[in-house]
């Protein structure tokens, strides 16, 4: 077995494509924020980075919970994505972010939102299906 195969699945969230995408966004954002004027790095860059990091942190925390709780954390991750959308617009209006950077940021955030939404829908389907199975089990006991 190679090293990559050995590292898979100890922490479930590390296997999620969305987690890798969130980390890529954080790395990209670090490079962009480092180009902000010094006064904006602290006032705008730090909270922007914190919101981006929260996307990955919510994914990690939620993955350790049951499916219903994971959905809650995914919704929190979506809130962090929306914060990043606002920070992107602020940075653009302050001319700290170029148009191509703004477009890239928005595109990445839209994709993250879609991925989170798909994962939420998938988890909600399995939660609903398991509840229906539980209901059917109860009916079997009555018969």
Legacy VTK file of the C-alpha trace (Angstrom):
# vtk DataFile Version 3.0
C-alpha trace
ASCII
DATASET POLYDATA
POINTS 143 float
0.000 0.000 0.000
1.254 3.474 -0.754
1.356 6.317 1.759
-1.753 8.031 0.366
-3.885 4.887 0.816
-2.732 4.604 4.440
-3.794 8.158 5.262
-7.362 7.883 3.988
-10.327 7.998 6.369
-8.895 8.402 9.859
-10.546 11.819 9.972
-13.612 11.462 7.734
-13.776 15.127 6.775
-10.344 14.897 5.124
-11.880 12.638 2.478
-14.482 15.241 1.509
-13.803 17.101 -1.747
-15.500 20.121 -0.245
-12.965 20.176 2.601
-10.080 20.187 0.100
-11.807 22.966 -1.844
-12.229 25.014 1.340
-8.515 24.606 2.113
-7.614 25.673 -1.433
-9.740 28.792 -0.991
-8.036 29.585 2.326
-4.586 29.231 0.732
-5.585 31.476 -2.177
-7.097 34.026 0.186
-3.912 34.189 2.306
-1.972 35.237 -0.786
-4.577 37.877 -1.667
-4.832 39.294 1.860
-1.040 39.612 2.025
-1.364 42.107 -0.845
-3.888 44.280 1.057
-2.631 47.602 2.432
-1.337 47.144 5.987
-4.284 48.845 7.704
-6.762 46.675 5.763
-4.917 43.429 6.536
-5.949 43.751 10.160
-9.396 45.323 9.767
-10.569 43.407 6.710
-8.109 40.624 5.970
-8.132 38.953 9.378
-11.929 38.608 9.690
-12.117 37.572 6.016
-9.591 34.792 6.642
-11.410 33.790 9.842
-14.664 33.353 7.915
-12.893 31.286 5.252
-11.273 29.127 7.927
-14.657 28.649 9.586
-15.926 26.937 6.433
-13.340 24.167 6.857
-13.695 24.123 10.651
-17.467 23.618 10.496
-17.003 20.768 8.018
-14.515 19.103 10.343
-16.594 19.557 13.485
-19.848 18.475 11.872
-18.360 15.319 10.403
-17.793 13.988 13.927
-21.498 14.307 14.754
-24.625 12.417 13.784
-26.212 13.232 10.422
-28.749 15.735 11.763
-26.023 17.620 13.646
-23.751 17.454 10.594
-26.489 19.228 8.619
-26.496 21.978 11.271
-22.712 22.450 10.940
-22.967 22.446 7.154
-25.499 25.262 7.414
-23.021 27.115 9.635
-20.359 26.560 6.943
-22.785 28.067 4.420
-23.143 31.115 6.683
-19.356 31.480 6.661
-19.411 31.308 2.857
-21.921 34.170 2.800
-19.657 36.189 5.108
-16.837 35.668 2.617
-19.089 36.969 -0.166
-19.594 40.186 1.829
-15.861 40.507 2.574
-15.116 39.967 -1.121
-17.407 42.847 -2.042
-15.948 45.116 0.641
-12.386 44.353 -0.484
-13.361 45.043 -4.080
-15.012 48.371 -3.233
-11.936 49.403 -1.237
-9.798 48.529 -4.277
-7.869 45.942 -2.255
-9.032 43.159 -4.546
-8.741 43.291 -8.323
-11.713 42.424 -10.536
-10.242 39.052 -11.530
-9.661 38.216 -7.847
-13.216 39.234 -6.986
-14.551 37.028 -9.786
-12.396 34.094 -8.681
-13.476 34.493 -5.062
-17.175 34.652 -5.967
-16.887 31.632 -8.277
-15.152 29.560 -5.593
-17.712 30.607 -2.992
-20.607 29.757 -5.318
-19.131 26.323 -5.907
-18.638 25.779 -2.171
-22.264 26.773 -1.571
-23.492 24.315 -4.198
-21.336 21.521 -2.772
-22.561 22.199 0.767
-26.161 22.304 -0.456
-25.749 18.949 -2.209
-24.236 17.378 0.890
-27.047 18.769 3.075
-29.685 17.392 0.683
-27.991 13.995 0.639
-27.759 13.831 4.425
-31.359 14.972 4.846
-32.527 12.229 2.470
-30.702 9.579 4.483
-32.013 10.994 7.769
-35.575 10.954 6.376
-35.156 7.443 4.999
-33.837 6.173 8.319
-36.779 7.786 10.157
-39.189 6.089 7.749
-37.436 2.774 8.406
-37.756 3.382 12.156
-41.462 4.135 11.725
-41.924 0.940 9.737
-40.085 -1.045 12.430
-42.541 0.268 14.980
-45.453 -0.807 12.808
-44.002 -4.281 12.529
-44.045 -4.585 16.291
-47.748 -3.680 16.369
-48.766 -6.339 13.870
LINES 1 144
143 0 1 2 3 4 5 6 7 8 9 10 11 12 13 14 15 16 17 18 19 20 21 22 23 24 25 26 27 28 29 30 31 32 33 34 35 36 37 38 39 40 41 42 43 44 45 46 47 48 49 50 51 52 53 54 55 56 57 58 59 60 61 62 63 64 65 66 67 68 69 70 71 72 73 74 75 76 77 78 79 80 81 82 83 84 85 86 87 88 89 90 91 92 93 94 95 96 97 98 99 100 101 102 103 104 105 106 107 108 109 110 111 112 113 114 115 116 117 118 119 120 121 122 123 124 125 126 127 128 129 130 131 132 133 134 135 136 137 138 139 140 141 142
